[in-house]
Every structure is written in structure tokens, then in C-alpha cells.
Amino acid sequence: MKKTAITLILSLILAAPAFSQKNAYVDTEYILSKIPAYENAQAKLDEYSKKWKKEIEAKYKEVETKYKEYQTEIALLSAEMKKQREDEIINLEKEANQLKEKYFGTEGELFNKRKELVKPIQDEVYNAIKEIATEGNYGFIFDKSADMSLIYTDPKYDISDEVLKKLGYN
């Protein structure tokens, strides 16, 4: 599948001159690193992440402590008390797992914060790239920092600085 996609892309690149379109690439990691708002958003996300990790670790530590206490006292507990302690430990572990999912799950707080803080900046960059592509008659603009890798890139086709200039950054 990857070979087919790469072959198709290379075919389109080679055919592009016939349509008098140009090709270019950008490095979105480079562009985003030059935008202070993005750096600030990343710093905020890191703060949230650290705070939530601490909270989750504390919850798991509580589970571990309760389990060690239970192991120490198990010989002295009645069957009913054992069951009660085991249920308590299981419930605490469930709470810790739920907390982890709440903060770091696919629809968790971190995902939502990233959408709130980073997506508007990424959309702004995308719109600038789109404008440059239209104005410059570019047929394709590849993202050097994305999953698709390029074997060779000629720096003269890197329009990352042009995107930053369009966004108002130097």
C-alpha cells in the first residue's frame, strides 16, 4: 500500500511540470516552533499533563499502600473483612483508571485542551499554506515533518519562512 502511494505521488510530481504547477515543501514543526503562541500552548499542555500525572500517580500510590496494608493484616482479618478490603482496593484501582482515562483518554481533557489551544494555530498555518499554494500556483506542498518522508529535498523549495512571513512572524 505504501509503495503504491509513493509511486502515485512520484508520478504526480513528475507529471506536474506538464501542467505548469510547482511543488514545494514545508516543515510544520519548524513553522510552529517559530510561533510564540504555539510554544505557549505547548507549555500549558505540559503543565496540565504534569499536574494530571501527579494526581493519577497519587491515586495509584494510594492503591499500592492499601494493598500492602491488606497483605500485612490478611492473617488477622475475617472473611468478611478480607472481602471488604479487597473491594475497597478494587474500587480505588477503578477510580485511578477512570481518572487516567478522563485526563489522557481519546476524548480526555488533554485531547480537548490540545484542540482548544493548538488547533486554531494549526488551522492558521494551514490557511497560510493554502493561500501561498494558490498564489504561487503550487501543485503540491509536502510536509517534511509529517509521516511521509522525502529522500531528498532541495532547500530552494522550502517555503516554511514564506509561511511564517504570511503569518506575520520573522
N, C-alpha and C positions, 0 to 999 in steps of 0.2 A: 504494500500500500504506500509506504514512504517513497519507494523508488518510483512508483507511478506518479506521485505528486511532484517529486523533484524533476522528473522527466517532463511533465506537463509545464511546470514553471520555467524550466530552462528553454523549452520550445517557445513559450510565450515571450521570453526575454529576447531570444534570437529573432523572433518574428516582429517584435516591436518596432525596429527601425523602418520596416516597410510601412508602418502606419505613422511614421514620424513622431513617435512618442519616445520620451526619455524615461530612463529608470534611475532610481535613486534609493538610498537607504538612510535610515535614521537610527540613532542609538537612544531609545527612550530612557534607558537608565541614566545616561549622560544628561539628557534634557531635564529629567525630573530632579537630578542631583543639583542642577543649577537654579532650581526654583525654590526660594526660601519657604513658601507656603507648604510645599511638599515635604521639605525637611522637617518643618514644624509639625505637620500632620503625622509623619512617621515617629517623631519624638513623643507625641501624645499617645499614639498607638502603643509604643513601647512602654510608656508609663502605665497605661491601662493593663497591658499584658502582665507586667511585673506585679502589679497590685493584685490582680486576679489569681496569678500563680501562687502568690504568698497565701492568699485566702484558701485556695484548694489544698496546698501543702499542709496548712494548719489543720484542715479537716481530716486529711489522711493521717496526720500525726496523731490526732485525737483517736482515730480508729485503731491505730497501732498501739497506743497507750492502753486503751480499753481492752484490747486483745491480750496484751502482756499481763495486765491485771487479772484478767479472766484465767489465763494459763497458770498464774501463781496461785489463785484461790480455787481452782477447779475441784481439788480433792475435798475441800470443805463445804462445797455448795450442794444443796439438794437438787434433785432432778428439775424441779420447778424453777429454782433459781438459775440453774445452768441454762435452761430454755430462755428465761427472761434476759439473761446477759447476752446470749447468742443472738437473740432477736434485736437487742439494742445495738450490738456491733454490726449486724447486717444492715440495720436501718441507717446507722451512721455512714456506712460504706456506700449505701444507695444515695444518701444525701451528697456525699463527696462526688460521686459520679454524675449526679444531676447538676451539681454546681459546675463541674468541668464542662458538661455539655452546654449549660446555659451560657458560659463565657466563651468557650472555644469550639462549640459545635458548628455544623454547617450553616445554621441560621442563628448563631450565637451573637453575643454582644460585640465581640471583636469583629466579626463579619459586618455587623451593622455599623459599627464605628468607622471601619475602613470605607464602607460605602458612603458614609456621611462626610468623612474628612478627605479622602483621597480621590474618589471617583470624579468629583467636579473638576479637579485639577487635571486628571487624565482625559476627561472629555474636552477640556480647553486645549490641551496639547493635540488631541486627535483632530479637533476642528481646525487648528492652525495648519496641521499637516495636510488636511483635506483642501484647504484654501491654496496652499503652496502647490499642491499637486494639480489643482485646476488651473491656476495662473501660469504655472510652468510647463503645462502640457506633459506631465509625468504619467506614464502608463502604469508604472508600478513603483511603489515605495516599500521597501522591506524594512523590517525592524531588526537591526543587528543584535539586539539584546533579547529577542524572543526565542522561542524554541527552534525556529527554522535557522539553521546555521548556514553561513556562506563560507565557501572555501577561500575565496579571495574577494576583497573589497577594495576598490580604488578610492582613496580618501577624497579625491576630487568630486565624488558623487555623494559624499556625506553632507546632508542638508540640515543636520542637527542644530548648528549655530543659526541657520536661517529661521528655523522654527522658534528658537529662543528669542531671536530678534523680533519675530512676528508677535510673540507673546509679550514683548516689552522688556526682556532681560538681556543683559550683555554677557 
